[in-house]
Amino acid sequence: MRRNLRNHEKSGQTLVITALVISLLILSIFYGIFEASRRSETNSVTALNDYIFATKLGLEKTVISSLINFSNGGTNEILGTNLDKYASFIGNQAFFGKLNISYTLLNDLPYQSGFYLSWNSDGTGISSACANYSLGLFKAEADLQLKHVTNITTKLEIAGIYNQLEGTSRNLILNCKIFNEGEPCLAENITISYEYDGDPSNQEWIVASPLSNIDYGNGTYILSLIAETQSVNDPMLVSAQVYDTRDIFVLANVTCTEID
């Protein structure tokens, strides 16, 4: 796992603050609508269902904002900290009764403190966060207890081929696929770097520029570039650094295959 190609910490801290504030703002607007609905239709099942849906949506946004932070170099305490803030926010609302949220962070390997990062050299990268929740709604008429799991996962798959040009130049073609929760998704930004010298003890990485990008609109991207390496004998090592449209960062490295 290589994290030294970029320094993401500062941007990660800014992103998590922004995302969490937006999450709480969205929930405040939702709850304002629910309050108006409750006044006109106290026993509305639809309004209650929407209320629970909005609460789950807030949980999802909180996990996303935490993964944004962690994947950009933040600490693994951030998920618990953000969920505590969200649970406190929810606990102060009483539109349909008292709503309590309790949670546990997934700690079954490979997850630790709710997070799992796998940025390997086999062409696959994963950034994931997972938490289990219990939602308890307590009111005079009846109590409601719900179990809920939120798993946010951005996955990157990359493979590459190249053919040798004159000298030490190489024509490189990469196939890049991105997924959110197992479904194809779009990338906000893709950066490709390649290793110049092929020396594992003293690696020098070059950011590819210019980079030709064919976007198929379904999470698949075909990238091509001309790479200048130190020697024709060096392996063609490539690193793909991707932000999805949620600003979650994921990285994957791969050794490309030479073709005739």
Secondary structure as GFF3:
##gff-version 3
##sequence-region A 1 260
A	DSSP	alpha_helix	9	40	.	.	.	ID=ss1
A	DSSP	alpha_helix	45	71	.	.	.	ID=ss2
A	DSSP	alpha_helix	78	91	.	.	.	ID=ss3
A	DSSP	beta_strand	98	105	.	.	.	ID=ss4
A	DSSP	beta_strand	115	119	.	.	.	ID=ss5
A	DSSP	beta_strand	124	138	.	.	.	ID=ss6
A	DSSP	beta_strand	143	164	.	.	.	ID=ss7
A	DSSP	beta_strand	169	180	.	.	.	ID=ss8
A	DSSP	beta_strand	183	184	.	.	.	ID=ss9
A	DSSP	beta_strand	187	195	.	.	.	ID=ss10
A	DSSP	beta_strand	205	207	.	.	.	ID=ss11
A	DSSP	beta_strand	212	215	.	.	.	ID=ss12
A	DSSP	beta_strand	220	228	.	.	.	ID=ss13
A	DSSP	beta_strand	237	244	.	.	.	ID=ss14
A	DSSP	beta_strand	249	255	.	.	.	ID=ss15
A	DSSP	beta_strand	257	258	.	.	.	ID=ss16
###
